[in-house]
Amino acid sequence: MKSTDTSEKGLESIVVASLVEEAGYVQGNSQDYDREYAVDGV
């Protein structure tokens, strides 16, 4: 029997996969995020 990952990281993986595979989002890179201006530079 396969166990379910109920951690925060497991939930994040499910959400990201859904957004990228089903909703057409493009996964970004955290290094592109400008914390000072709160925007993604790419």
N, CA, C and O atoms as a GROMACS GRO file, in nm:
protein
  168
    1MET      N    1   0.084  -0.118   0.000
    1MET     CA    2   0.000   0.000   0.000
    1MET      C    3   0.089   0.125   0.000
    1MET      O    4   0.180   0.136   0.082
    2LYS      N    5   0.062   0.217  -0.091
    2LYS     CA    6   0.139   0.341  -0.102
    2LYS      C    7   0.088   0.443   0.000
    2LYS      O    8  -0.032   0.462   0.014
    3SER      N    9   0.182   0.508   0.070
    3SER     CA   10   0.141   0.608   0.168
    3SER      C   11   0.126   0.745   0.101
    3SER      O   12   0.180   0.769  -0.007
    4THR      N   13   0.052   0.831   0.166
    4THR     CA   14   0.028   0.966   0.115
    4THR      C   15   0.120   1.064   0.188
    4THR      O   16   0.132   1.059   0.310
    5ASP      N   17   0.184   1.151   0.112
    5ASP     CA   18   0.270   1.254   0.171
    5ASP      C   19   0.181   1.369   0.217
    5ASP      O   20   0.128   1.444   0.135
    6THR      N   21   0.165   1.382   0.348
    6THR     CA   22   0.078   1.486   0.403
    6THR      C   23   0.158   1.606   0.455
    6THR      O   24   0.104   1.691   0.526
    7SER      N   25   0.285   1.613   0.419
    7SER     CA   26   0.367   1.726   0.464
    7SER      C   27   0.336   1.850   0.381
    7SER      O   28   0.269   1.842   0.278
    8GLU      N   29   0.384   1.964   0.427
    8GLU     CA   30   0.365   2.088   0.352
    8GLU      C   31   0.433   2.079   0.215
    8GLU      O   32   0.379   2.126   0.116
    9LYS      N   33   0.551   2.017   0.211
    9LYS     CA   34   0.624   2.001   0.085
    9LYS      C   35   0.544   1.911  -0.011
    9LYS      O   36   0.543   1.936  -0.132
   10GLY      N   37   0.479   1.809   0.041
   10GLY     CA   38   0.396   1.723  -0.042
   10GLY      C   39   0.278   1.798  -0.102
   10GLY      O   40   0.246   1.782  -0.219
   11LEU      N   41   0.212   1.879  -0.020
   11LEU     CA   42   0.099   1.960  -0.068
   11LEU      C   43   0.147   2.060  -0.173
   11LEU      O   44   0.081   2.080  -0.275
   12GLU      N   45   0.261   2.123  -0.148
   12GLU     CA   46   0.316   2.219  -0.244
   12GLU      C   47   0.341   2.151  -0.378
   12GLU      O   48   0.314   2.209  -0.483
   13SER      N   49   0.392   2.030  -0.376
   13SER     CA   50   0.418   1.956  -0.501
   13SER      C   51   0.290   1.932  -0.579
   13SER      O   52   0.288   1.944  -0.702
   14ILE      N   53   0.184   1.898  -0.509
   14ILE     CA   54   0.055   1.874  -0.574
   14ILE      C   55   0.001   2.003  -0.636
   14ILE      O   56  -0.047   2.002  -0.749
   15VAL      N   57   0.008   2.112  -0.561
   15VAL     CA   58  -0.044   2.241  -0.609
   15VAL      C   59   0.036   2.288  -0.731
   15VAL      O   60  -0.023   2.330  -0.831
   16VAL      N   61   0.168   2.281  -0.723
   16VAL     CA   62   0.253   2.324  -0.835
   16VAL      C   63   0.226   2.238  -0.958
   16VAL      O   64   0.213   2.292  -1.068
   17ALA      N   65   0.217   2.107  -0.941
   17ALA     CA   66   0.190   2.018  -1.054
   17ALA      C   67   0.057   2.053  -1.120
   17ALA      O   68   0.048   2.055  -1.243
   18SER      N   69  -0.045   2.080  -1.040
   18SER     CA   70  -0.176   2.115  -1.095
   18SER      C   71  -0.170   2.246  -1.172
   18SER      O   72  -0.225   2.255  -1.282
   19LEU      N   73  -0.105   2.347  -1.116
   19LEU     CA   74  -0.097   2.476  -1.183
   19LEU      C   75  -0.019   2.467  -1.314
   19LEU      O   76  -0.058   2.527  -1.414
   20VAL      N   77   0.092   2.393  -1.314
   20VAL     CA   78   0.177   2.383  -1.432
   20VAL      C   79   0.114   2.293  -1.539
   20VAL      O   80   0.110   2.330  -1.656
   21GLU      N   81   0.065   2.176  -1.498
   21GLU     CA   82   0.016   2.078  -1.595
   21GLU      C   83  -0.126   2.104  -1.643
   21GLU      O   84  -0.159   2.071  -1.757
   22GLU      N   85  -0.209   2.163  -1.559
   22GLU     CA   86  -0.350   2.176  -1.594
   22GLU      C   87  -0.394   2.320  -1.620
   22GLU      O   88  -0.490   2.342  -1.694
   23ALA      N   89  -0.327   2.416  -1.559
   23ALA     CA   90  -0.374   2.555  -1.569
   23ALA      C   91  -0.286   2.643  -1.657
   23ALA      O   92  -0.315   2.761  -1.676
   24GLY      N   93  -0.179   2.586  -1.710
   24GLY     CA   94  -0.095   2.661  -1.803
   24GLY      C   95   0.006   2.755  -1.741
   24GLY      O   96   0.067   2.836  -1.811
   25TYR      N   97   0.026   2.746  -1.610
   25TYR     CA   98   0.126   2.831  -1.545
   25TYR      C   99   0.265   2.782  -1.579
   25TYR      O  100   0.284   2.665  -1.614
   26VAL      N  101   0.364   2.870  -1.569
   26VAL     CA  102   0.504   2.835  -1.587
   26VAL      C  103   0.572   2.849  -1.452
   26VAL      O  104   0.564   2.954  -1.388
   27GLN      N  105   0.638   2.742  -1.409
   27GLN     CA  106   0.703   2.746  -1.279
   27GLN      C  107   0.826   2.836  -1.285
   27GLN      O  108   0.911   2.821  -1.373
   28GLY      N  109   0.834   2.929  -1.193
   28GLY     CA  110   0.944   3.024  -1.190
   28GLY      C  111   1.061   2.975  -1.106
   28GLY      O  112   1.061   2.863  -1.055
   29ASN      N  113   1.158   3.061  -1.094
   29ASN     CA  114   1.278   3.034  -1.017
   29ASN      C  115   1.284   3.137  -0.905
   29ASN      O  116   1.272   3.257  -0.930
   30SER      N  117   1.302   3.092  -0.783
   30SER     CA  118   1.302   3.185  -0.669
   30SER      C  119   1.412   3.289  -0.678
   30SER      O  120   1.401   3.396  -0.617
   31GLN      N  121   1.518   3.262  -0.752
   31GLN     CA  122   1.627   3.359  -0.767
   31GLN      C  123   1.586   3.479  -0.852
   31GLN      O  124   1.652   3.583  -0.848
   32ASP      N  125   1.479   3.466  -0.929
   32ASP     CA  126   1.430   3.576  -1.013
   32ASP      C  127   1.340   3.672  -0.935
   32ASP      O  128   1.304   3.778  -0.987
   33TYR      N  129   1.303   3.637  -0.813
   33TYR     CA  130   1.211   3.717  -0.733
   33TYR      C  131   1.286   3.831  -0.665
   33TYR      O  132   1.386   3.809  -0.598
   34ASP      N  133   1.236   3.952  -0.682
   34ASP     CA  134   1.295   4.071  -0.620
   34ASP      C  135   1.216   4.103  -0.494
   34ASP      O  136   1.104   4.155  -0.502
   35ARG      N  137   1.273   4.073  -0.379
   35ARG     CA  138   1.203   4.094  -0.251
   35ARG      C  139   1.175   4.241  -0.223
   35ARG      O  140   1.074   4.274  -0.162
   36GLU      N  141   1.264   4.328  -0.266
   36GLU     CA  142   1.246   4.471  -0.239
   36GLU      C  143   1.120   4.525  -0.307
   36GLU      O  144   1.047   4.603  -0.247
   37TYR      N  145   1.095   4.483  -0.431
   37TYR     CA  146   0.980   4.532  -0.507
   37TYR      C  147   0.866   4.431  -0.515
   37TYR      O  148   0.760   4.461  -0.570
   38ALA      N  149   0.887   4.311  -0.461
   38ALA     CA  150   0.786   4.205  -0.458
   38ALA      C  151   0.735   4.168  -0.597
   38ALA      O  152   0.614   4.156  -0.619
   39VAL      N  153   0.829   4.152  -0.691
   39VAL     CA  154   0.794   4.112  -0.827
   39VAL      C  155   0.892   4.006  -0.877
   39VAL      O  156   1.005   3.997  -0.830
   40ASP      N  157   0.846   3.928  -0.973
   40ASP     CA  158   0.932   3.831  -1.041
   40ASP      C  159   0.994   3.902  -1.161
   40ASP      O  160   0.922   3.954  -1.246
   41GLY      N  161   1.125   3.905  -1.168
   41GLY     CA  162   1.194   3.979  -1.272
   41GLY      C  163   1.191   3.917  -1.410
   41GLY      O  164   1.241   3.977  -1.505
   42VAL      N  165   1.135   3.799  -1.424
   42VAL     CA  166   1.132   3.732  -1.555
   42VAL      C  167   0.993   3.734  -1.611
   42VAL      O  168   0.970   3.683  -1.721
   0.00000   0.00000   0.00000
